[in-house]
Amino acid sequence: MNRTEIFSQIDEAIASRSSLLKEHLNPGLLQSDRRFKKLTGYTRDVIDWYAWHNGTSFEEIKDGDAFIVTLENLALIPDSIYKMIEFSAAYGDLGLWNEMSEWNEVISELAGRYFPLLWDGNTSWLSVCIDPTADERPVGFVEFESDEAFEKAYDSFDEFLLDVLHSNKENVPLRCLE
């Protein structure tokens, strides 16, 4: 199954699971979008991800005093709070990691090597390797509150995508979140 088919099936699974999430997923960026030209390294995975959807719009929709839209019901992954962030926010996080790497030894391992895909709204991101010299392109957790800057969750972006598909079809968390 190619990536186009996988993304299409993820969209179908999301539509079945959560019409609210489906409504709040932003349209994807064009693969020729000038914002992608800022990226360096191995960028195919990042471009494919953000060409599929450019994050989730988070609007404070209320019914009286109660919020209808929360991180939980806009999470791309069931039973989690990981939401798909917009490309501009992810690129900003990459810049923040690069700045922090100058004084934080743990974060220095991240600088220019990983790009955010999903964010928990706090200090954890699921990110993909964009290091052009890397033999592998794993997807894993970037954790600021950890002794290790990166914890591998998947051997490849494609393995991650298949788990996102399974997660949404079966309405279960990603394997790495169980």
N, C-alpha and C positions, 0 to 999 in steps of 0.2 A: 504494500500500500504506500503510495507516495504522500508527501506532506499535504498537498492540496486536498486529497481525499481525507486524510486524518483531520485537518482543520474543519472540513465540512461536517464530518461526523461529530466532532466536538461541539460545533454549533448546534447540530440537531439534538445532541444529548443535553446541552444547556437549555435549549428551548423547552424540552420535555421536563427538565428538572426545575427550572426557575424562570418564569416569564419576566420577572423583575430584573434579574441579572441580564437576560437577553436584551431588554430595553436599555440597559445602562452600559453595555459594551460599546465603546466608540468604534466607528468605522476604522478600518486599517489605513495605514499610510501607503502611498504609492511606493513601489520598490525603487523608483527613481527620485524619491523625495530628497531634497537637498540636505535635510537634517541627517540623513544616513552618511553623507559625505564627511561629516565630522569624525566618524568612527575610524579607528585604526585597528589593525589586527584581523583575525578571522571573524568576519561579520555576517556570514550567510545565515547563521541561526538567529541572530538578533533581527536581521532584516525580515526574515520569514515570519518571526513571531509578531513584530509590530506592523507588518503588512497585513497580517490576519486581523488583528484588532489593536488599536492604539489605546490600550488601557480601558479602565472603567471610570465612567463619570460618577462622582459621588456627590449627590445632591441631598440636602437636608429636607426631605419630604415629611411633613407631619400630618397626623390625623388627630386634631385637637392638640394635646400636649405630648403625645407619643410619636417618636420617630418611627416612620415606616421603613426607611432605608437605613440599614446599619452595615458595619463591616461584615458581619456574619452573613447577611443575605445578599451582599454584593461580592462575596468571596468567590473566586473562580473555582476553588476546590471545596467540595462539600465538607462539612464539619471542621472548618478551619476559618481563619480570618485573613488568609493570604489573598490579596486582591491584585489584579493586573494593573500595574501603574503605567501611566502615559510615558511615551518615549522621552519627552522633555524632562520629566521628573527622574526617570531612570538615568538619563545622561547627567543630570544634576547630581544624583547620588554617586555616579562614577567620578565626577569632579571632586566631590566631597571626600571620597576615599583617597583620591590622589593627593589632596591637600593634607589629610590626616596622616598619610604615610610618611610625611616628613618628620613627624614627632612620635608616631605610634608604630612600634616595631611589628606588632601583630598585623596591623592594617597594611603595612608596607608590602606584605605578601600579596595583597589584592591589587595594588596599583596597576592599572592597565591590563590586568589579567582576566577579570570577570565582569560581566555585565548583568545588571538586575533584570529579572523577568517578573517576579511576584514579590510582594512586600507584606509583612504582617502588621504594618502601621506603627511599628516600634523599632526594634533593633535587629531584625532578621529578614534576609532576602533569599529567595531561591534565584540563583544566578548561573549563567553559562560561561564557560571558559572561552575567551577570545584571544588568548595568547597565541600569536602566530608561530611560536617556536615549540608549542606543546605537542606531544605525540598523541594525546587524547584530548577530547573536548567534553569533559564531564559537566554535569549540572549538579549543584549542591547548595548547601546553606552557607551564606556569609553571615556570621554572627558577631556582633560587636561585644556581646557579653560572654565571650568564650575565650579560652586560651588559644584556640586554633581559629584562624581567620576563615578557613574554608573547610567544610566537611562534605565530602562527596556523597551524593545520594543516588546518582545515575551515572552510568558509564558514558552516555551520549545524550545529545539533545533529542534524538529520535526516540530513545528509550523513555525519556521524560514525557514527550508528547503522547506516546502510547499509554502511559500511566494517567495522564490528564484525561485522555479519552475514557479509559476504564473507570476512573474516579467519577466522572460525570455520568456515564451510562449506568453505573451501579449505585450512584449516590453514596459513595464511600470516600474516605480521605485517601490521599496519595499514600502509596506504600511507605514512603519515608516519613510520614506523619503519624503512622499508627503506633 
